[in-house]
Amino acid sequence: MAAAVAGILNYEDFVKVHGVLLAASGLPLPLHRKLYQKLTAEIFDGGNYFQVDPVDGGGQRRLVLMADVIGQHSDVFLVDHAWTFRLSDAYKQLQEIPGLVERMASLMCVDVDLNSEEEEPGDEDDAKISAAEIVEREFYRVKEEGAHSVRWLELEDLEIDGAMLVSLDLPSKFPHLLALSLRGNKLENPEVVLEVVAQFKYLKALWVNYNPVLKTSVNYLEDRILESCPELEIYNSQFTPKYGEWALGFCGGLFEKDNPGGSDEIDHQLQRITSLDLSNRRIRNLITKAFSPIEMPVLSHLNLRGNPLDEKSGSKLLKYLRGFINLTTLEVDIPGPLGESAIDIIEALPTLSELNGVSTSKILESEKNIVDSMLKSRLPEFNDGESLIDRVINAMWLYLMTYRLADEEKIDETSVWYVMDELGSALRHSDEANFRVAPFLYMPEGNLESAVSYSILWPTKNVQRGDECTRDYLFGIGEERQRSARLTAWFHTPQNYFIREYEKFHTELLSRRFSPVLAKASATNSLLHGDRNVLQVYTDVPQVEEFLTRPEFAITSEPKDADIIWTSVQIDDEMKKAVGLNDQQYINQFPFEACIVMKHHLAETVQKAHGAPQWLQPTYNLETHLTQLIGDCCTRQRDGIDNLWILKPWNMARTIDTTVTQNLSAIIRLMETGPKICQKYIEHPALFKGRKFDLRYIVLVRSINPLEILLSDVFWVRLANNTYSLEKHSFFEYETHFTVMNYRGRLNHMNTPEFVKEFEQEHNVKWLDIHLRVKQMIRSVFEAAAAVHPEMHSPTSRAMYGVDVMLDSHYQPKLLEVTYCPDCARACNYDTEAIFGGRGVVKGSDFYNFVFGCLFLNENTHVSPM
């Protein structure tokens, strides 16, 4: 950023102070002066040009141009920021700032119940009467008009339990029933449901969604119902393997409550269908007698999204679809069961004029293989009774934007997030946007302290009255940076594709087997030999300088004179040359140690060697494996498995920019603040008096080949300050979910022997069993590094690493991270008693004495070989 001036007095001052910001924004040069004029005069004239309209039933808003025309790069508009915050402060601000949560809820369309639908005539009366009264009313029709008069029965949200379902005696009253909906009731016993449903011999469709029975017996109940109901074609909105004319007619709009369509009425009715939506019906086999060009000769629009269609190859499916000679528009997952390329699909189906909402001629012209402009927007979701704050926290990821502050000194470690005002937030996404938006910090006094944050908005195309104004949510991000996958933050992208990619990745991990190399004899020796009795040590670590007091070591201020370099900074060839280091000096780091000390490399190293060991939580590098992570999330959601994740920057300590969330949109959006790994959160950790904790172990490495590692007898526990909770609001509480309190929060030191004793008593376990598992895990980590990265070996390297470990509720160790040159202030400041190894008291002031004795004199005092 340019040097500050005394204040912005003219346009030249403005450019001098804001030159870097103007360039970064991308604002065309001819608009710079207009921006200056609007900023200095505080002109917010967007309301004269634009109008905000509700869409999607009030679930979203869009921005529409109301002026006659606005030309490309003809004007720039200021957009205010309605909310600016650091992520850790979001929940607290919504609680404490008057009117903020109400404004955000309105802006994000979560201030009303989006799930409430207008009641159709007659629904209001049904809601006021009981299930027994509805059944009695319908049974009266049967007695008056005959058994075939009631073939569709809806008994939804009526608090029907098993006993009531039996007492209603539905099979005997309605023996010819074709469709039965029991959604949203209180059915718990699968045997009771089966007993009743199995008596319907003609049943074509059954809905028992949103009943407790599906939480405990989902697969069992489905299998038994399909066995017991030979005619069933639709179960819980999904097609069964027996689907045929009736199910297709239902999706084609032919059959509904007032026209249920018995088997004698189906013949040739499908021939009238021109548009058929089969999306998300779990269809595996598309090539059937019912779904055929003969039965549906005039079919012109077909939606196959969200179906596996995996019983036939893509080439066979395309050949079959080619028989639908009137098919002009198709919606399908790409990549998906029909293939990986939009162009290939178009070439196989020459009658298509539109694929996934895009003109086929346009696709061929652009040569885009992955095409999808018809993605359904993710609308905010919330539950009845959910607080307004929780609704906003969940929905905000659809609206947030971010920037990070920087000056000549450094970049801010914590990103700033913001929500544009109602006008800016109404800009929806388009791959071919007609406007562009960028954040802009205006500094009227010429310095960062006076900065006011805005967004600036300008047209990138000619826009006519009534046109929707759009922006590209992922401007500048192409497929090489996983654009299609990242759009999942805002849109419902094809789940089947992501699940398939995840399953391939997971299967590959499970197939990997590791055979550790047999331990070899030590190849290291003491650096003191012959007449040499003192080793010169250069260090920039204060504790080493203070506590390394053994006579065998002497501190020197000249790196080039040192035998041992012990530093907290990375040493590379350039630094060696600048400082005057040579290849005979010993350095406290190994070449390529990034393979374990950077979080994404650590996961990759372990996965390459061990696949998916139990001690490593499922971990994804979001820069390379976002697709697989999305598939994992979708699989967990489908199977009802916990879906809480923790995001960690590749190479930041002290939990900086670390976030806990179960929101997939949040996970994807957080990629914008820097490269991260996403790791399955340990939802059920072992607790100490109700609080989370982790363990810091110190590992000393003398050699990589042969592998020679030792575990310090000194380890320590780090405790969270608050009682552990999985309440959503607690995810923003640092002192609930994190344990590193040296740099923020309240540090509560606890001596290790005291912790171990009390933990054993609280949980009735033996710490020795836990310790042995931890040792084996740590050994496995360094075995993986040695096997995957043999280039780590260096005869003049000796290093100390911190290994952070958490225990799950079954007392199994989980690897958190490996740290280079760990902060050992706690080890130096407190005396402790060794739990294992040589036992006895370990004085804190002697910590670096025995560390250096181990690494450089080949001693084994207060360490245990692994």
N, C-alpha and C positions, 0 to 999 in steps of 0.2 A: 504494500500500500504506500502511496506517495506520502511525503512528509506533510504534516499538518500545517495549515495556515491559520491566521488569527481569526478567520471567519469567512463565510462565503459572501463576498461582496458583489461578485459579477460572474458571468458565465465562464470566464477564464479560470477563476478560482475553483468553480464547480468542477471543471474538467481536471484541474490539477489534483484535487483531493480525491475525486471519484473515478479517475481514469481506469484503474484496474477493475473496479466494480462495473463500470460501463462495458468494458471489454468482455468481462465474464458473463454479463447478462445476455449478450448477443443482440442488444438493441441496435438497430441500424443507425449509422452515424447521422443521417438527416433528422432523426428524432431526438438527438441528444439535447438540442437547445429547447425543444418543446417540453421535454421532461424537466429541464431546469426551471422553466417558467411555471409549470404546474406544481412543482415541489415548493418553490419559494412562495407562491401565492396560495398554496394548499387548495388546489382546484381538484375536486372530486366530481367530475362531470359525467361519469358512467351512466348515471340515472337518466341522462338526456338521450342516451343512445340505446340502452338495453332494457330488457324486461325479464323478470324471473318468473317462470311458469312451473307449476307442479306437474310431474309425470309419474308413471308407475303407481297410480292410485295414491299418490301423496308420499310414496317412499323415496322419491328423488325430486330434485328441481333441475331445470335446464335454463340456459341463458339464450335469449332470442334477441336478434337485432331489430329495433323498432325504427331506426333511421332509414331513409330511402336506400342509401348505399354507403358503404365505407370501403375505401380503396386500400390495396396492399401497401403497408408501411406508411399510411397517411396520417396516423395519429397514435398517441400513446395515452393510456389511462392509468391513473393511480388506483390501487386497490388497497384498502386498509386491512390491517391484521386484527381479527376479532379476539384472538387468544394466542399468546406467545409464552412458551414455558420450556423448562428442562423436564425430561421425562419423569424423573424421580419426584418432581413437584406437582405433577398433573392432578392426582387425586386430591391432594391437600388444597390446591387452588380451587378446584370445583366445589369443595366443601366450604371454603372460607370467603371467596370473593362474591359479594352480593350480585345476584342476577346472572352470574356467568354460566352456571349449569343450565338455567332456563333458556338462555340465548343459544347455547351450543345444542341443546336438545331440539330446539326449533329449527336451527340451521341444518342439523343432521337428520331431521325428519324422524326423531324418536320420541317426540312429546305426545304422540297419540298411539293407540294400539293399532299397529299396521295389520294385525291378523284378524281384526274384526271386519267382517264383510256385511254389506247391507242384506238384511233379511228379505228373502223372497216372500211373496204373498203366501200365507199359510204357515210359514215357519214359526211365526210368533205364537200362533195357537198351539203348534206341536210342542214348543218349548215350555208351555204352561201345563201340559198334561203329562202323566206318567207313562212309562213303557207299557204297563198293563192296559191303560186306556187307549193307547195307539193301537195295540194288538187287537183289542176288542173292537175298535172302530173298523179296522181292516178285515177282521173276521166276519163282521156283519156284511161287508161287501161280498165275501165268499158265499155266505148263506143266501144272499139275495141274487147274486149273478153267476155263481158257480165257482168251482175250484180254480179255474184258470184266470179268474178276474184279478187275483193278487199274485204277481210273479216277481215283484221287486219290493223289498221291505227295508226301510232305513230306521234303525234304532240306535242313533248316535248320541253320545254324551248324556245318557239317561241313568248313570250310576247302576247299571245292571251288573250284579255279581253272579257267581255260579248258581247259587240257589234260585235266584230270580229267573235266570235263563232257563233252567229246567222247568220251573213252575209256569212259564209262559206257554209251554207246550207248542212251540212253533211248528215242528214237523207235521203234527197231525192236523193243525189248522190250515197250514199252507203247504200242502204236499208237492205242488208244482212250482215252488219258488225257484227263480233263476238267479236272482241277485239278493244278497243279504249283507247289510252293513251293520257291524257292531262296534264301530270305531269309538274310542274315547270312553269306554266303560271301565268296570272294575273287575274284569275277569282275570282270575289268578291261576285256576287249576286247569291244566291242559286236558286232563281226562274228561272233565265236565264239558269243555268246549267240543272235544271230539265226539262225545256221546250224543250231543245235540246235532252237530253239523253232519255227521255221517249218515243221518236219516234222510237227508235231502238228496234224492237220486238224480235230480235234474239240474243241480246247482252249477251255474256257470261262473259266478263271481262271488267272492267272499272278502270282506274287509274286517279285520280284527286289529287294525293298527291302534297304537296308543292305549293298549291294555297292559296291565302289569305282567300278564302271562308271557309276553314277548321278551321281558327282561331276563327271564330264567329258562325259558323253554323254546327259544325261537326256532332252532333247527329241528328239534324233536317234533314240535307242533306242526311245522310245515310239512315234514316228511309224512307224518301220520294222516294229515288232512288230504294230501295228494293221493295217498293210498286209498282213503275212504270215500273220496268223491271223484268217481271216474270221469265225470263230465266237466270238472272245474278247469276253466281257462284263465281266470284272473284271480290271483291271491295277493291281497295287500297291494294292489295297483301294479303288480308285476305279472307278466305272462308266465303261465306254467308251461311245461313241455308239451301239454296237450292243447295249446291254443289253436284256434281255428277261425271259422267264419264269424262266430259270435264276438270273440275278442276284437277282431279286426273291425267289425261293424260298430262295436262300442267306441273304439278309438276314432273311427271315421264319422262319428256323430249320428249313426243310424239308430242306435239303441240307447234308451235311457228309461227313467222311471215310468213315463207315460207310454212308452213303446218298447217294452222289454225284449220283444223279438224271440219267440219260441222257435224250435228247430223247424217247424213247418212253415215259418215265415221268412227264413233266411235265404232260401233259394234265390239266387240271381240278384239279391239286393246289393251285394258288393259291387256289382257292375255300375252302380250309380256314383261310386266314390271317386272324387277327383283329387281330394286332399286328405292325406293320412299322416297323423302325428304318432309315431311309435317310439318317441324318445323316452329313454330311461325305463324301459319295460323288461329289462334283463333277458332279452331275446338272444338265444344262442344259435338257433337254427332258423334262418330266414327262408330257405328254399322248401316250401311246403305246398300242399295242394291248395290251401286257402289263399296264401299270399302268392299269387301267380298272375301273369299277364292275361290268362284266360278269364279268371274271376274278376280282375280289375282292369279292364281294357282301356279305361279313360283316365287312369291315375296320372296326374300331372305334377303334384307336389308331394314329396316324401321326406319325412324327418326320421332319421335313424340314430340320432345322437344318443350316447350313453348306453349303448348295447354292446355286449362282448362279441356277438356274431362269430364265435370261434369254432363252430362245428364244420365250417367250410372255409377254404382258402379265399384270400382276397380276390384272386383271379377268377375263381368260380362264381363268387358273388357278383363281380362286375359283369361277367358274361350273362348271368341270370337277369340282372337288372336291365341289361341291354334289350331284353325282350319287352319291356314296358315302353312301347314306341312313342307314347305321348308324355313321357316323363321329361319335364323341362326344368324343374327346380328340385334340388337335393340338398339336404342338410345331414352332415355326417362328421364324425370325429376325424381330424387330420392332424397328426398321424393316427391311424386307427385300423379297424378290420378291413377296410377297403384298400389300404395301402398307405404309404408314407408321403405321397406326393399328390397335390391337387391337380397338377398337370396330367399325371398318369390317369387319374379318375376321369378328367374331362375327355381325354383322348379315347378312353374306353367307352364312354357314354356320349356319343356325338349329338344326341338330341338335347342335352342340357344347355340351357341359356344362362343358368344361375347356379352357383355352388356356394353354399354357406352365405347367401346373401350378397355375393359379389358376382358381377357379370363374368361369364366364362371368357369372353373376348378380352376383358381387362386382365384376367389372371394370366392368360396366355401371353399377353403383351408384356406384362411385368415379370413373367417367368418366376412367380412366387410359388413355392411348393406347399407352404403352410398358409392356409387362408381361412380366416374366420372373423367376419365383421358382425356376426349375429350372436356373439357371446351374450349370455344373459347377465345383467348386472347383479352384483352382490348387494342386496338391500340389507339395511341394518336388521339384525335379528335380536329379539329379546323375549323374555318370559313374562307372563303376567306376574305382577307384584315385584318385579325387579326395580331397584331404585333408579332414579333418573341419572344419578352419577354413574352407575354401572352401565347403563345404556349408552351414555356418552363415551365412556372409556372403551367400550366395545366397538362403537361405530366410528370413532374418530380416525381410525386408520384408513378409512375411505376418503378422508378429507385432508389429512395432515400433509404439510410440506416441511422441509428442513434445510438448515444451513449450519455451517460451523464457522466461528469467528477466528481470525488470525491476524497477527501483526508481524513486525520484523523479527520479533523474538521467538514466537512459537505459535502453533495452532492450538486452539482450545480443545481439551480432551473430551468435553461433553457437548454434544450437539444441541442446537436450539430447534425446537419444533414449533410450528405455528399453523393456525387455521385462518385462511382468508375470510374476509367479510362475506355477507350473503351473496353479493354479486359475484365475487371471485370463486366462491365455493360452488356456484351453480354451473361452472364450466365443466362439461362432461368430456369424456375421452373420445378421440377419434384417431385412427392411424393416419388420416389425412386431415389433420386439424387445420382450422382457418385462423387461429389465434395462437400466440405464444405468451407464456407467463414466466417471469423470473423474479426472484427475491431481490430487493435493493435496499441497502442501508444508506439513508441520507444523513449526512453529518453537517448540520448548519453551522456549527462552530469550528469545523475543520478537524475534529478529533472524535475518537470512538465513544467517548463519554457522552457526547451530545447526539449520538446516532438514534434515528427513528427508523424502524423497519417497515417497509412497504413491499407490495408486489407491483410490478409494472406489467401492463397488458397491451399488446399491439397486434393489429391484423397482419397476417402473413399471406393472405389471399384477398381478392375482391369478395365482399360479402353483401348480399342483397337483403332488403327488408323481409322479415319472417324467417330468415335462415337461422338455424341453431348455431351458436358460437361455441366452438370446441377447442380443446388443447390436447396435446399428446402427453399423457401421464408419464411416458417413458421416453421423452425427447432425447435423441442422441444415443439411445440404447438399442442395439440390434440383436439379432439371433446369436451372435458370438458371445453376447452377455446374457443369454437366456431370456430374451424378451418375451417369448410366448409363455414361458413358465411364470415370469414375473407378473404378467397380466392377471394371474390368478388372485392377486391381491384385491382386484376390483371386479373380477368377472368369474362366473362359473365355467371354468375351462374343462375339457374332457377328462373326467376322472379315470376312465378305463385306461387311457394312455399312461397316465402317471402311475397308476397302480401296477400296470404291467412292467414299467421300467423299474419300479421299486422291487418287485418280485424277482426280476432278473438280477438286480444288484444284490439283494439279500441272499438269493440262492448261491451266487458266486462266492459271497463271503463265507457261507456255511460250508462250502466245498473245500476251503483251504485248510491244510493240515501243516503243523509246524513240528519239526524234529530238531530239538535243541542239540547243539554241538556238545559232545562230551567235554566236561571240564578238564582243562589242562593245568599243568603246574605253573606256578607264578613265573612270569618272565621279567618282573621288575626287581630292582635292587635299591638299597639306600643310596641317596645322592652323595652321602658322606663316605669317602673311602680314601685310603692312603693317608697322606698328611693333612688332608682337607678336613677341617673341623667346624667351619662356619659357612652358612649359605646366606648370600645377600638376597633380600626380598624387597621388591618394589611393589607398593600397593596404593590404591586410591580408596580402599575400604576402611573407614575409621576404626571399626572394631578390630580389624587385623593389626592395624598400627598400634592400638592401645593394648590388646590382650595377647599378642604373640610375644611372649617373654622368655621362651626357652633360649639357652645360650647357643644352641646350634644355629639359630636364625638371627640375623641382624637386618634392621630396616635401613634401606638406602633411598635417597630422593632422586637418584639417577637411574632411569630405566635401563640404559645401556650397560650399566655396571652390575645389574642384578643377575643372579642365577635363576631366580623365580619371579615371574610377573604374575601378581594376583590382582586382577582388575575387574571392575563391574561393567566395563565397556567392551564392545566387540573388537577384537584385534584381527585385522586383515593385512594383506601384503602391503597395502598403501600405508597403513599406520606403522607397520614394522619399519618400512623405509624412512618414514618421517621422523620416528623416534630413535632410530638406530638400533633396532633389535636384531638379533641373529638367530639362526636355526638351532643353536645349542642351548638357548635359554628355555626353561620350563615355563609353560603358560597354563593358567587354570581354566582352559577350555579346550575342547576337542574340535577338530575340523568337522564341518557339517553337522554340528550338534543341534542345529535348527531342526533336524528331523525329530527331535524329542522336546525341545524347549518352546517351539512355536506350536500352538494348539492344533492347527490344521495339519501340520506335518506329523505331529504325534499320533493323531488318529489314523492318518494314512499309513504310517510306519507299522502301527499295531495291526491294522486291518490287512496289510500286505502279508504280514507274517502269521498272524493268528486268526484272521477272518473276523469273527464276531465273538470274542471271548466274553464270558459272563461279567468279567470285571470292568469292561468298557461299555458304557451306555451307548445305544445307537447314536452315531455321530455323523454329521454331514457337513462338508465344506460347501457353504452356500454359493461360492463362486463357481463351483464345478458340478455340484450334485443337488441343486435345487429341485430338479425334476423328481429325483428319487425321494427327497424329503417330503415333497407334496404327496407323492404316492403313499408314503408311510403314514402321513397324517390322514389321508383319505381312508386308508385301510383301517386305521384305529377308530376313526369316526364310524365307519360302516360296521365294525365289529363291537362297538361300544366299549373300547379299551381307553384307558386314560390317555390324554393327549396334551400333557403339559411339557413345555420345552424351555430350555435355557439357552440364550444366545450369548456367545463370548467372542470378543475381538481376537484375531489371530495372535496378537502379540502385545497385549496390555495387561498390566498386573493390577492388583488391588480391586478387582471386580469393576474397573472403569468401563463404562458403556456396556455393562452386562445386564440382561433383561430376562425376566421370567414371564412367560405368557402361554396361553393356550389358543391364541388367536392367530390363525394362519395368515391373515392379511398383515398383522403386526410383524410376524416373522419375516415376510417378504419385504415389507417397507423398511424394516430396520437394516436391510442390506445397504440402504442409501447412506448410512453413517459410517461405512467402512467395512472391509472384508471380515466375515465372521464364520464361526462354526455354529451349528445348531445341534444341541445334544439333548437327548431325552432326559428330562428332569427326574431326579430321584424323588418321587412323590411320597414315598414312605421310608424315610431314613430312620436309622436307629437314633433315638433321642436320649438326651441326658437331662433328667428332671424337666422333661417337656420341651427342651430346646434343642435346636440343631447344633451339630458340631462337625468339625473335620479335624484331621490329624496331619501334622507336618513332620515328615520323616526326612532325615539327612542321609544322602547316599554319597559315598566317596568312591570315585572311579580311578583306579590306577592304570588300567589297560582295557582296550577294546578287543584286541586279539593277541593272546587269549583273553577272554572276558574276566576281568578281576575287579569285582565290586564288593564294597563293604558297607554295612548298615551301622550308622552311629547308634550307640545305646541311648543317646539323648533324642527323644522326640517330644512333641508337645501337642496339646489339644487347643483348638480355637473354638470358642463358644459364641453362638448368637446371643443377643441380649434379650430378645422377646420370645415368648412361647410360640412354638411352631404352629402354623395355620395354613390351610389351603383355601381360605376365603379369598375371593378375587381381589378385594381391596388390599390384602396383605402383600400381594406381589410387588407393590410399590414401596414396601417397608424394608429398607436395607437391613435393619437390625432384627428382622424376623427370618429372612431367607439367606443372609450372608453372614460369614463368621470372621472375616478379616476386619478387626476393629483397631488395628495399629494406626490407621490413617483417618478414619472417620468412625463415629459412634463411640461408645463407652467400652474401654478395654477392661475385661474381667479376667485377670490372670488366675490360672489354677494349676498347681503343681501336678505333674504327671502321675506320680505314685498315688496321690490323693484321688485324682480322677479315676484311675484304673480300679482302685479299691471300691469306690462308691459305684462305679458302673457295674462291676461284677455283682455287687449286692443288689442293685436295682433290677438287673436283668437276669440274674441267676445264670451267668455264663462264666467261662474261664478265659481270661484275657490271653493266655498262652495259645489257645486254639485260634483266636483272632490274629494274633501276632504271626503265627506260622503261615496263615493264609496271606497276610499282607506281604511277608517276605517273599513268598512264592510269586505273588503278582508283580512285585517290583523287579525280581529276577527276570520274569518273563518280558517286562518292558525293555530292559536293557539287552536281553537276548534278541529281541525283535530288531532293535537298533543295530546291533552288531551284524545280524544276518542280512538285513535289508540294505544297510549302508556300511559296508566294510571299509569304505573310504574314511570313516571316522577315526580309524586307528592312527595314532601318532606316538612314537616313543618318547616325545618330549611334552606330552600332555598329561596333566593330572587335574581332576576337577571335582567339585562338590556341587551336588544338585539337591534342590528341595523337591520332594515328591508329596503331593497333597492327596489324601485318601479320605473317602467317606464310607461309612458303613450303612448298608440298607437295613431294613427291619428284621432281616434274617441274619444279620451280623456278617454278611459277605462284603468284602472290600470292593470299592468302586474307585477307579482311577479318575482323578480330577485334572491334574496337570503336573508337568515337570518344570521346575524353575531353575534357570541358570544363576549362579552366584546368589543364592537366596539370602534374604535378610535374616541374620541370626542374632539380632539384638537380644531377643528373649533368651536364647541359649547362653549368652554371655552375662546376662543380668541376674540370672537365678541359679542357685545351686539346686541340684535334684539328685534323686537316687535312681540308679539304673534299674530298670524293671527286669531286664534279662542280661545276657552276656556276662560280663565280669561282675555285675552288681556293684555295690558300694556307692559312695557319694561321688558325684561328678560336679566339681566346682565350675561355676559359670566362667570364672576368670581363666580357667584352663581349657575352655572349649577349643580355641584355635590352636592351643599347644598340642592337643592330641590329634586334631585334624591334620595339621602340618606334619606331625610325627607319623601319622598313618600314610599320608600321600607321598612324602618325600624321604622318610627314613624307614619305611616298610614296617612300622610298628603296628600292633593290633590292640593297643590300649583303648578301652571304651568303644570298640567297634566289633562287629560280628561279620565274618566273611559270609558271602551268600553264594 
